[in-house]
Amino acid sequence: MHAYLKSAGFSEITKKADLKRLLQDVVEHYDRKKTVEDEEHRLFVEISKEYAYDCGITVCGEMDEQDVFQMEYYYPFFNGGNVTSQEDISIDRHSDKESFAGACDDYRVGITLIFYLLNAAEYIAAQGPNKLRDPRTSLTLSALARDGCILLPIYKNREEKQEESSMQQRSAMIAAARNGDEEALESLTMEDIDTYTSISKRINQKEDVFSIVETSFMPYGMECDQYNVLGNITACDTTMNTYTNERLYQLTVECNDIPLDICINEKNLMGIPEVGRRFKGVIWLLGRVNF
């Protein structure tokens, strides 16, 4: 079973027989089907069916010589609605199957964002013979959350609000430092030292860490596309899985100035999500490259 099936509303799918019936339903009653020819002249097939708003199951495989679909793997998906980044993107194939991982260096996060590529068929088609990939691509990130909880917002004084408005300037400084600007690198180092000193003083006063850190984006576990995130909820909606009748929350969370759409099963969320509150949880990062 896929670890994030429950995030898309399939927590009741616990047996292989139930999973087989679900995947058969996807293949027979799909919403989208895309067939492309890869470099080895095999027909790669991507079949998707939505069971809730922008959320469902994708089945991938290939057509054999008798024109019969042979499934190779499946995964739950959730499509985001915001353009997350327009930075450079690199994509590599997984070693065990015809699926892909993407990486994006966004200065706002400070780490390389590694995600599971949702539109593999479009990527294969864009890389085909005599086809050039458009360099003006953008990235839409989304996520399925395994579990999560709702936190109250933090109180901000006037100085902290002024610091928040200088994030764009900091991003520009990080970009300059990566290009070898020693003055920008020195300024960032001093700023980090001041931040560390300030946080240390506040923690020594027995202040809760979640009243100091407003948002965070940290790798989680040993798989490179899973993260532990903390961010402000800017939009909140609910939807229902038509196959299992499980209720899902679909949240837009602003994390390190990056808008991220997150889908989570109501059963796995502690607290009531509302705009202005914060979401903390473990996510599987998904990405759709807009060619």
N, C-alpha and C positions, 0 to 999 in steps of 0.2 A: 504494500500500500504506500502511496505517496504521502509523505509526512504532512503536507499542506492541503490534503483533500478536505479536511474538516474546515479549513479557513474559507473554502468556497461553498460551504454548506453541506458537505457530504460526510459528516461525522458518523452517520449510521452505516456507512459502507465499511464493514469490517471483515467481510469474508470474500474470498476469491470469486465465488459464484456471483455475489452481488456486484462486484467490480466488473466482471465479464458482461453482465446484463447492461450495466451503465455504459460501458465502452461500445457495446453493440448498438445501443440507442444513439450514441454520438455518430457512429458510422452510417446508420440507416436514416437518421433524421437530422442531418447536419444543417447548420446555418451558412457556413462558409467552407469552400473546398478549393484548394489551390494545388495544381500539379505543375512541376517544373522539371527540366532535365538538367542533371548535374554534369560535371566535367567528365565523368566516366560513363555518360549516356544512360544513366539509370533515372527512372521517373520517381522523383521524390514527391510524396503526397502529404499535404497538411490539411486536416479536417477538424473543424471547430464547431461547437454548439454551445450557445449561451443558455444557462439555466436560471440566471438572475441578471440584473442589469449590468452589462459589461463584464460578466463573470461566468465562467463555465469550464469546459474540458476541451483540450486539444489532443488529437490522436495523430501520430506521424508514422509513416512507413513508406513503402514503395509498391509500385505495380509490377507484378511478375510477367512472364512471357504470355500467360493466358489472360492477361488483363484483370487479374484478381488482386485486390488490395491485401497486402501483408503488413500487419501492424508491427512496428518496432518498439515504440514507447508512447507514453501519454504523460500529460501534466495538467494540473489545474491552472487557470489563468485569470487575471484581472487587468483590464485595460484602463490605463490612466487617461485623464482628459486634459492635462496640462503639458506644455512643452517645458521640460525640466532644464535642459542644458543645450547649448550650441557649441560646446567645446569639442575638440578632436576625439574621435571614437575609434577604438581598435577592436576587431572581432576575431576570435579563434575558435576552431572546431574542437569539441570534446573528443577525447581519444576513443571512447567506447561506443559512440553512436553519432548519427548525423544530426547533432544539436550543437548550439554555439553559445559561447560566453563572450560578453562584451566588457570593455573597460573604458572609463571616461575619467580624465583628470580634471576635476572641477575645483577651482581655487577656493570656493566658498566652504568646502568640506575639509580640505587639507589632506585627504587621502584619495587613492584611486578607487573609484566606484566600480565594482565588478558586479555584473548583472547577468541574468539568464535571458537570452534573446527570444522574444515571443514570435517575431515574424521571420522564421528561418527560411521559409520558401521565397519570400521577397528578396532576402539576402542572397540566396543561391542564384536566383534569376538575375540579380544585379551584377553578379560575378561571372556570368556566362560568357561564351565566346562573342567577341565583337560588341560587347556591351560595357560601357564605361559607367562607373558608379559616380553619381552626382556628389561633388565634394561639399556642397552646401546642405549637409544633412543636419537634422536636429534629433534630440533624444527625448522620449517620453518615458519617464520612470513610473512604476507602480509597484505595489507590494502586497503579498498575502501575509497576514500576521498569524503566528501560531498561538500566541497568547498575549495579553496586554492588560493594562490597568489605566484608569483615569486619575490624573493628578490635578490639583487646583493650580491656578496661575500664580506666579511669584509677584511680590510687590517690587516696583521699580521707583527709585528716587530720580531726581532731575539729572544727576550725573550719569546714571545708568542709561537713561533714555538718550542722552547725548552720545554715549559710546555706541549705542545701537545704530544711530544714524551714520556712523563712520565706517560701517562694514564694507561699503563699496570702495572706500579709500584703502582699506586693509587688503581687499582682494587684488587691487591694482598693485599694491606693494609686494604681495606674494608673487604675482606674475613677474614683476621686475626682478625680485630676488632669484627666481628660477632661471632668469636670463642672464644672471651673473652680476647684478647690481649690488656691490658691496655695501653701499650706504643703506639700501632698502633692507638688506639682510641684517645689518647691525641694528636698525630701528626695530625690526621684528623681534630680534633677540632680546632687546631691552624691554620691549612691550610684554613679551612672554614672562620675563623675570618679574616685572611689576605685577602682572596678573597672578603669578604663582605666590608672591608675597602677600597680596591682598587676600587670596583665597585661604592661605595658611592661617592668617590672623582670624578670619571669620570662622574657620573650622575649629580653631583652638577655643573659641568662645561657645563651643557646643551648638553651633547652628547646623541645621539639617542641610545635607549636601544638595537636596532638590530645591531648596530655597536660594541656592547660589547658582547652580547650573540650570539655565533655562532650557537649552536644547543640546543634544549630543547625537553623534552618528559614529558608532563604534563597531568594528568587526565582531562577530559572535561565533564561537565554536571553531571547528576546523574546516568547515566549508566556506569558500571564499565569497559566496554570494548571499550569506546570511549576516544580518546586522542587528545590533541592539540600539534602538532609536528612542529619542525623547524629543518631542516637538509640540508646538502650539497648534491646536485644532482651529482651522479657519473655515471649515465647512463640514457639515454632518448630514448624512442621509441614511435611509434604511431601505432594504429590498428583501425579497423573499425568494428562496430557492424553490422553483416549481417542481423539482423532482422529489425533494425531501421535506418541503414546507418548513425549512429552517430559516430563521431570521438572520440577516447579515447587516452589519454596520459598514458603511463606506465613508471613510473620513479623508479629508484633505488636511494634511499635517505639514506645517512649515518648520523645517528642521535645518538649522544653519543657513537660513535664507533660501532653501531649496523647497519648492512645493512638491509634495509626495502624496499620491492617492493610495490609501491603504484600505484593504478589505479584511474584515475579521468576523468570525462567527460570534453571535451574541452570547453563546454558551462559554466562550473563552475570554470574554472581556469583563473585567471587574470594574464596576462603577458605571455611571451614566455619562456618555459623551455629550458635550455641548460646546458651541463655539466660544472660544476664550479659555477653555480648560486645556490641559495638556494630555498627550497620549504617550505612554511608555510601553514598549513591547519588543518582542523578537520577530523580525520580518525576513521573508525571502524576497530579495530584490529582483524585479522583472523589468525588462526594458524593450521598448519598441523603437527601432530606428526609422525615422521618417525620411525616406529616400526622396 
